Amino acid sequence: MTRYRTSDGKEDMQQKFHWFGAMAIPIAFLNGLFFGGYALRKIRQYWEGGPMD
């Protein structure tokens, strides 16, 4: 949430919703799932010695 000043210098009391800031945590969570799963798959492939997906 960010507050802005109006053109006459007074603080605007209505808060504007910041979409990018609100989506940062869910996007980071999904990225963690994706890259974490990818890393586990690559580690397993290395450990077992071949692409067995």
N, C-alpha and C positions, 0 to 999 in steps of 0.2 A: 504494500500500500504506500502510495506516495502522495504528498500534498503539494499542490502548485500554488503559486501566487497569481492573482488576477492582474489585469492590466493596470489597475489603480494601486497596486502594491499591497493590497490586503490578502491575507491568507485565505485560500479557497477552502471552505469547510467540508466540502463533499470530497470523499476519497475516491481516487480512481484505481481500479483493479489492474494490477500489473501481471499480465498473462505470462510473460516469459519467466518472471520470478516465481510464479505459482507452479509452472510446469517444470522448473529446474530439478526438483527433487524426484518426481516420478520418472522423468527422462533419465536421470542418473541411476535410479534403481533398475530400470529396464536395460540400460547399457551394462550395468554390473551383471545382470542375469545373462545377457547375451555373451559378453566377453568372458565371463566366468565359465559358462558352459563350453564355449569354444576352447578355452585354455584347458579345461578338464579333458575334453575330447582329444586334444592334441597330446596331452601328457599320457593318456591311456594308449593312444596309437603308438607313441614312442615306446612305452613300457611293454606293450604286447607285440611290437615289431611289425606293424603293418596297418594299412587302412581297412579297418573292419567295421565300417558303418553301414 
